[in-house]
Amino acid sequence: MKDRLLTLARAARAWLLPAWSIREEGSAAAGSVFAVHRQQFGRTRVLERWATLHMAALQLQALRGLAPTAAPVVDAARIARTLDPRAPEESAHSPEGRVYRGDRAREVLQNEAFAWAFETTKSEIYESWQATLAANAPERERLWLALQMLDRVQGHLMQRLETGKLAALELRHREKVAQQQKAWLD
C-alpha cells in the first residue's frame, strides 16, 4: 500500500511540476537548432529555440533555477560540457556538432536491436505487400510508402554518419594546420 502511494505521489509530482529538456531539431540540410522543451500536465511544448547548444543550456540552467525539476535532461553530459567557460561554441553547423550527430547515427546503425527491428519490419511490410491483391490498390500503395519511408530513415542516418566522418576529417585537418602554423612560427 505504501509503495502504491509513493508511486502515485511521484506520478502526481511529475504531472504537476514542469520538466525541462533540450532537444536537437531539424535536419542537416535545413540546419538544426537546439530547442528548450517544457513538459507539464502530460504535454510537451517548445519554449524557445537557439542556434547553439551553449545558449540553450544557459537558458535551461536559468529555467531550472526558477522551477526545480526531477526530470532528466537529454544528454546531460553534453550540456554540462558546453557550460564549461573554456568550451568552444557548439553550433548546429559546426564540425563538432556534425561529428556529434554522426556519432549518434553510428550508435543507432550499429545497434543490434535497431538492425533487427528494422529488417524484421521491412520484411513484414514486404511480405504483406506481396500478399495483397492487385485490386486492393490503396493498401498496396500504403505498404509501398511504408517501405519507402523505412529506406528514407536508413538513408538519413547513413547521411548523418557520413557527414560526421567528413567533419571529423575536417577537425583533424584544422588541428594539423594549426600545428604546422605553430611549428613554422616557432
Backbone as numpy.savetxt, mean C-alpha at the origin, in Angstrom:
# Nx Ny Nz CAx CAy CAz Cx Cy Cz
-17.89 -14.80 31.34 -18.72 -13.62 31.34 -17.85 -12.37 31.34
-16.79 -12.40 32.20 -15.91 -11.25 32.29 -15.19 -11.00 30.96
-14.76 -12.09 30.29 -14.10 -11.97 29.00 -15.02 -11.36 27.95
-16.27 -11.77 27.98 -17.25 -11.22 27.04 -17.44 -9.72 27.25
-17.50 -9.31 28.52 -17.66 -7.88 28.82 -16.44 -7.09 28.38
-15.25 -7.64 28.61 -14.04 -6.96 28.17 -13.99 -6.84 26.65
-14.36 -7.89 25.97 -14.40 -7.86 24.51 -15.41 -6.85 24.02
-16.56 -6.82 24.63 -17.59 -5.85 24.27 -17.13 -4.42 24.55
-16.45 -4.22 25.67 -15.95 -2.88 26.00 -14.89 -2.43 25.00
-14.00 -3.34 24.60 -12.99 -3.01 23.59 -13.63 -2.68 22.25
-14.62 -3.46 21.88 -15.31 -3.20 20.61 -16.02 -1.85 20.66
-16.66 -1.53 21.78 -17.34 -0.24 21.91 -16.35 0.91 21.85
-15.19 0.73 22.50 -14.17 1.79 22.46 -13.64 1.98 21.05
-13.37 0.88 20.35 -12.89 0.98 18.98 -13.93 1.63 18.08
-15.20 1.40 18.36 -16.28 1.97 17.58 -16.41 3.47 17.82
-16.26 3.89 19.07 -16.48 5.29 19.43 -15.27 6.19 19.22
-14.08 5.70 19.60 -12.89 6.54 19.50 -12.34 6.54 18.08
-11.86 7.67 17.63 -11.30 7.70 16.27 -9.95 6.99 16.21
-9.70 6.39 15.10 -8.41 5.75 14.83 -7.86 6.41 13.57
-6.57 6.66 13.54 -5.94 7.34 12.42 -4.95 6.40 11.75
-4.84 6.49 10.45 -3.84 5.71 9.74 -3.42 6.48 8.49
-2.28 6.09 7.94 -1.79 6.66 6.69 -1.78 5.56 5.66
-2.32 5.86 4.50 -2.32 4.90 3.40 -1.80 5.57 2.14
-1.10 4.80 1.34 -0.61 5.31 0.07 -1.68 5.06 -0.97
-2.05 6.10 -1.71 -3.12 5.98 -2.69 -2.61 6.41 -4.06
-3.22 5.88 -5.08 -2.88 6.28 -6.44 -2.02 5.24 -7.12
-1.65 5.55 -8.35 -0.83 4.64 -9.14 0.46 5.33 -9.53
1.41 4.56 -10.01 2.69 5.12 -10.40 2.53 6.09 -11.56
1.62 5.78 -12.48 1.43 6.65 -13.65 0.76 7.96 -13.25
-0.24 7.89 -12.39 -0.97 9.09 -11.99 -0.27 9.82 -10.85
0.65 9.18 -10.20 1.33 9.78 -9.05 0.57 9.44 -7.78
1.25 8.87 -6.83 0.56 8.49 -5.62 0.74 9.57 -4.55
-0.18 9.56 -3.61 -0.16 10.50 -2.50 -0.33 9.71 -1.21
-0.05 10.34 -0.09 -0.21 9.72 1.21 -1.41 10.36 1.88
-2.41 9.55 2.22 -3.65 10.06 2.78 -3.77 9.68 4.25
-4.23 10.65 5.05 -4.51 10.41 6.46 -5.98 10.01 6.55
-6.25 8.81 7.06 -7.60 8.28 7.17 -8.07 8.33 8.61
-9.35 8.61 8.78 -9.97 8.60 10.11 -11.01 7.49 10.13
-10.90 6.62 11.13 -11.85 5.52 11.28 -12.62 5.74 12.57
-13.94 5.87 12.43 -14.79 6.04 13.60 -16.20 5.64 13.23
-16.92 5.09 14.18 -18.31 4.64 14.00 -18.44 3.67 12.82
-17.45 2.82 12.63 -17.50 1.81 11.59 -17.25 2.34 10.19
-16.84 3.59 10.06 -16.58 4.18 8.76 -15.13 4.66 8.67
-14.61 4.63 7.47 -13.28 5.15 7.21 -13.41 6.28 6.21
-12.83 7.42 6.55 -12.90 8.58 5.67 -11.51 9.18 5.52
-11.27 9.74 4.34 -10.02 10.43 4.10 -10.12 11.81 4.73
-9.16 12.13 5.57 -9.15 13.44 6.20 -8.35 14.43 5.35
-7.13 14.06 4.99 -6.26 14.93 4.19 -5.36 14.08 3.33
-4.88 14.67 2.22 -3.91 14.01 1.36 -2.66 14.87 1.29
-1.50 14.19 1.31 -0.22 14.89 1.28 0.67 14.27 0.21
1.54 15.08 -0.37 2.44 14.60 -1.42 3.60 13.80 -0.84
3.96 14.07 0.41 5.10 13.37 1.01 4.65 12.63 2.27
5.32 11.54 2.53 5.02 10.75 3.72 5.38 11.53 4.98
6.43 12.32 4.92 6.86 13.09 6.09 5.75 14.04 6.55
5.15 14.78 5.63 4.10 15.72 5.99 2.86 14.99 6.52
2.52 13.87 5.90 1.38 13.08 6.38 1.65 12.54 7.78
2.89 12.12 8.03 3.24 11.59 9.36 3.20 12.69 10.42
3.64 13.91 10.07 3.55 15.01 11.02 2.09 15.32 11.36
1.23 15.28 10.35 -0.20 15.53 10.58 -0.79 14.42 11.45
-0.41 13.18 11.18 -0.89 12.05 11.99 -0.45 12.22 13.44
0.79 12.64 13.64 1.29 12.85 14.99 0.48 13.92 15.71
0.14 15.00 15.02 -0.66 16.06 15.62 -2.07 15.56 15.94
-2.65 14.79 15.04 -4.00 14.26 15.26 -4.03 13.29 16.44
-2.99 12.49 16.56 -2.94 11.54 17.68 -2.84 12.27 19.00
-2.20 13.43 19.00 -2.14 14.23 20.22 -3.50 14.77 20.61
-4.34 15.06 19.60 -5.68 15.57 19.86 -6.64 14.47 20.27
-6.51 13.31 19.64 -7.44 12.21 19.90 -6.64 10.92 20.03
-6.34 10.49 21.25 -5.56 9.26 21.41 -6.33 8.05 20.88
-5.59 7.11 20.35 -6.21 5.93 19.77 -5.35 4.71 20.04
-5.98 3.56 20.06 -5.24 2.32 20.25 -5.07 1.58 18.95
-5.55 2.15 17.85 -5.49 1.47 16.55 -4.07 1.52 15.99
-3.61 0.43 15.40 -2.26 0.43 14.83 -2.21 1.27 13.55
-1.05 1.79 13.26 -0.84 2.55 12.04 -0.26 1.60 11.01
-0.71 1.74 9.79 -0.18 0.90 8.73 1.28 1.25 8.53
2.16 0.27 8.64 3.61 0.41 8.49 4.17 1.51 9.37
4.01 1.36 10.66 4.45 2.36 11.64 5.96 2.59 11.58
6.75 1.57 11.25 8.20 1.74 11.20 8.59 2.72 10.09
7.92 2.64 8.98 8.21 3.55 7.87 7.88 4.99 8.27
6.76 5.17 8.96 6.36 6.51 9.40 7.37 7.03 10.43
7.80 6.17 11.33 8.77 6.59 12.34 10.08 7.01 11.69
10.51 6.31 10.64 11.74 6.69 9.94 11.62 8.08 9.32
10.45 8.42 8.80 10.30 9.72 8.15 10.25 10.86 9.16
9.89 10.57 10.40 9.84 11.62 11.42 11.23 11.94 11.99
12.21 11.11 11.68 13.57 11.38 12.11 14.05 12.64 11.38
14.57 13.64 12.13 15.00 14.90 11.49 16.08 14.71 10.42
16.87 13.64 10.52 17.92 13.40 9.53 17.42 12.66 8.30
16.17 12.19 8.33 15.64 11.39 7.23 15.40 12.26 6.00
15.69 11.72 4.81 15.41 12.48 3.59 13.89 12.53 3.36
13.46 13.53 2.65 12.04 13.68 2.33 11.63 12.54 1.40
10.59 11.83 1.78 10.14 10.71 0.95 8.89 11.13 0.19
9.07 11.39 -1.06 7.97 11.75 -1.93 7.45 10.48 -2.59
6.22 10.54 -3.04 5.66 9.39 -3.75 6.41 9.16 -5.07
7.08 10.20 -5.56 7.78 10.09 -6.84 9.29 9.90 -6.65
9.78 9.94 -5.43 11.21 9.81 -5.19 11.65 8.38 -5.46
12.95 8.20 -5.75 13.44 6.83 -5.94 13.23 5.97 -4.70
13.37 6.57 -3.49 13.15 5.82 -2.27 11.71 5.31 -2.19
10.76 6.16 -2.57 9.35 5.76 -2.58 9.08 4.66 -3.59
9.71 4.77 -4.76 9.52 3.73 -5.79 10.15 2.42 -5.35
11.31 2.48 -4.69 11.94 1.26 -4.18 11.04 0.61 -3.12
10.48 1.43 -2.23 9.60 0.91 -1.19 8.39 0.20 -1.80
7.74 0.85 -2.77 6.57 0.22 -3.39 6.97 -1.03 -4.18
8.14 -1.01 -4.80 8.63 -2.20 -5.50 8.88 -3.36 -4.55
9.43 -3.04 -3.38 9.65 -4.09 -2.37 8.33 -4.68 -1.88
7.33 -3.83 -1.69 6.02 -4.34 -1.26 5.41 -5.22 -2.35
5.55 -4.84 -3.62 5.03 -5.66 -4.72 5.75 -7.00 -4.77
7.08 -6.99 -4.56 7.85 -8.23 -4.56 7.37 -9.15 -3.45
7.10 -8.58 -2.26 6.60 -9.40 -1.15 5.29 -10.07 -1.50
4.41 -9.35 -2.18 3.12 -9.93 -2.57 3.32 -11.01 -3.62
4.13 -10.72 -4.64 4.32 -11.68 -5.72 5.05 -12.94 -5.27
5.92 -12.82 -4.26 6.65 -13.99 -3.77 5.91 -14.73 -2.66
4.79 -14.20 -2.23 4.02 -14.82 -1.17 3.33 -16.07 -1.73
3.58 -17.22 -1.11 3.01 -18.48 -1.58 1.48 -18.48 -1.53
0.93 -17.91 -0.48 -0.53 -17.87 -0.34 -1.15 -17.03 -1.45
-0.53 -15.91 -1.77 -1.05 -15.07 -2.86 -0.97 -15.82 -4.19
0.19 -16.42 -4.46 0.35 -17.15 -5.72 -0.67 -18.28 -5.84
-0.85 -19.01 -4.76 -1.83 -20.11 -4.78 -3.23 -19.57 -5.00
-3.61 -18.53 -4.25 -4.96 -17.96 -4.39 -5.17 -17.38 -5.78
-4.16 -16.74 -6.32 -4.26 -16.14 -7.64 -4.47 -17.22 -8.71
-3.64 -18.26 -8.68 -3.74 -19.33 -9.68 -5.04 -20.12 -9.52
-5.44 -20.39 -8.29 -6.69 -21.12 -8.06 -7.88 -20.33 -8.57
-7.92 -19.04 -8.24 -9.02 -18.20 -8.70 -9.05 -18.13 -10.21
-7.88 -17.96 -10.81 -7.80 -17.87 -12.27 -8.29 -19.16 -12.93
-7.88 -20.32 -12.40 -8.32 -21.59 -13.00 -9.81 -21.82 -12.78
-10.34 -21.41 -11.62 -11.78 -21.57 -11.38 -12.60 -20.71 -12.34
-12.17 -19.49 -12.53 -12.88 -18.60 -13.46 -12.80 -19.15 -14.88
-11.61 -19.62 -15.27 -11.44 -20.16 -16.61 -12.31 -21.40 -16.84
-12.36 -22.27 -15.83 -13.21 -23.47 -15.94 -14.69 -23.10 -16.01
-15.10 -22.12 -15.22 -16.50 -21.66 -15.27 -16.81 -21.05 -16.62
-15.86 -20.32 -17.17 -16.05 -19.69 -18.48 -16.21 -20.76 -19.56
-15.39 -21.82 -19.48 -15.50 -22.91 -20.46 -16.81 -23.68 -20.31
-17.32 -23.76 -19.09 -18.53 -24.54 -18.83 -19.82 -23.80 -19.19
-19.78 -22.49 -19.36 -21.01 -21.75 -19.68 -21.39 -21.98 -21.13
-22.68 -21.91 -21.36 -23.19 -22.09 -22.71 -22.90 -20.86 -23.56
-22.73 -21.06 -24.85 -22.45 -19.95 -25.76 -23.60 -18.95 -25.78
-24.81 -19.43 -25.50 -25.98 -18.55 -25.51 -26.00 -17.62 -24.29
-25.28 -17.95 -23.26 -25.24 -17.15 -22.05 -24.11 -16.11 -22.14
-24.27 -15.20 -23.08 -23.23 -14.20 -23.36 -22.93 -13.29 -22.17
-23.93 -12.80 -21.42 -23.59 -11.92 -20.29 -22.69 -12.60 -19.25
-22.96 -13.87 -18.95 -22.14 -14.59 -17.97 -20.74 -14.83 -18.50
-20.62 -15.19 -19.77 -19.30 -15.40 -20.39 -18.50 -14.10 -20.39
-19.18 -13.00 -20.67 -18.52 -11.69 -20.69 -18.04 -11.33 -19.28
-18.87 -11.57 -18.27 -18.49 -11.27 -16.90 -17.27 -12.08 -16.48
-17.25 -13.36 -16.82 -16.11 -14.22 -16.46 -14.85 -13.81 -17.22
-15.00 -13.45 -18.49 -13.86 -13.00 -19.27 -13.27 -11.72 -18.67
-14.14 -10.80 -18.26 -13.67 -9.57 -17.63 -12.96 -9.85 -16.31
-13.45 -10.83 -15.56 -12.80 -11.21 -14.31 -11.38 -11.73 -14.58
-11.22 -12.54 -15.62 -9.88 -13.02 -16.00 -8.97 -11.86 -16.39
-9.52 -10.92 -17.15 -8.74 -9.76 -17.56 -8.30 -8.93 -16.37
-9.18 -8.79 -15.39 -8.83 -8.02 -14.20 -7.73 -8.70 -13.37
-7.79 -10.03 -13.27 -6.72 -10.75 -12.57 -5.38 -10.52 -13.26
-5.37 -10.58 -14.58 -4.14 -10.33 -15.32 -3.67 -8.89 -15.12
-4.60 -7.97 -15.05 -4.25 -6.57 -14.86 -3.64 -6.33 -13.48
-4.19 -6.98 -12.46 -3.64 -6.84 -11.10 -2.21 -7.39 -11.07
-2.01 -8.55 -11.66 -0.68 -9.14 -11.67 0.28 -8.26 -12.48
-0.19 -7.73 -13.59 0.64 -6.83 -14.39 1.02 -5.56 -13.64
0.07 -5.03 -12.88 0.35 -3.82 -12.10 1.41 -4.10 -11.03
1.30 -5.24 -10.36 2.30 -5.61 -9.36 3.68 -5.80 -10.01
3.71 -6.43 -11.17 4.98 -6.62 -11.88 5.58 -5.28 -12.29
4.71 -4.34 -12.71 5.19 -3.01 -13.09 5.79 -2.29 -11.88
5.13 -2.39 -10.74 5.67 -1.78 -9.51 7.01 -2.41 -9.15
7.11 -3.72 -9.29 8.35 -4.42 -8.98 9.48 -3.93 -9.88
9.24 -3.85 -11.17 10.26 -3.41 -12.12 10.63 -1.95 -11.89
9.65 -1.11 -11.60 9.92 0.30 -11.32 10.80 0.42 -10.07
10.52 -0.41 -9.07 11.34 -0.41 -7.86 12.76 -0.85 -8.13
12.94 -1.85 -9.00 14.29 -2.30 -9.35 15.06 -1.18 -10.06
14.40 -0.50 -10.98 15.05 0.61 -11.69 15.39 1.74 -10.73
14.52 2.02 -9.79 14.79 3.07 -8.80 15.97 2.70 -7.92
16.09 1.42 -7.57 17.23 0.96 -6.77 18.53 1.15 -7.55
18.50 0.85 -8.85 19.67 1.09 -9.68 20.01 2.57 -9.74
18.98 3.41 -9.84 19.19 4.85 -9.85 19.85 5.32 -8.56
19.38 4.81 -7.43 19.97 5.19 -6.15 21.43 4.75 -6.05
21.72 3.53 -6.51 23.10 3.05 -6.49 23.99 3.90 -7.40
23.46 4.30 -8.56 24.21 5.15 -9.48 24.49 6.51 -8.85
23.47 7.09 -8.20 23.66 8.38 -7.52 24.75 8.28 -6.45
24.71 7.19 -5.70 25.71 6.99 -4.64 27.10 6.87 -5.23
27.22 6.13 -6.33 28.52 5.95 -6.99 29.03 7.29 -7.52
28.16 8.09 -8.13 28.56 9.40 -8.64 28.99 10.30 -7.50
28.26 10.26 -6.39 28.62 11.09 -5.24 29.98 10.68 -4.68
30.27 9.38 -4.64 31.57 8.91 -4.17 32.68 9.36 -5.12
32.41 9.28 -6.42 33.41 9.72 -7.40 33.68 11.22 -7.29
32.62 11.99 -7.07 32.78 13.44 -6.92 33.60 13.74 -5.68
33.30 13.04 -4.60 34.03 13.25 -3.35 35.50 12.90 -3.53
35.76 11.77 -4.20 37.14 11.35 -4.43 37.87 12.36 -5.32
37.18 12.90 -6.28 37.79 13.86 -7.20 38.11 15.17 -6.48
37.22 15.59 -5.56 37.44 16.82 -4.82 38.50 16.70 -3.74
38.72 15.48 -3.27 39.73 15.28 -2.21 41.12 15.28 -2.73
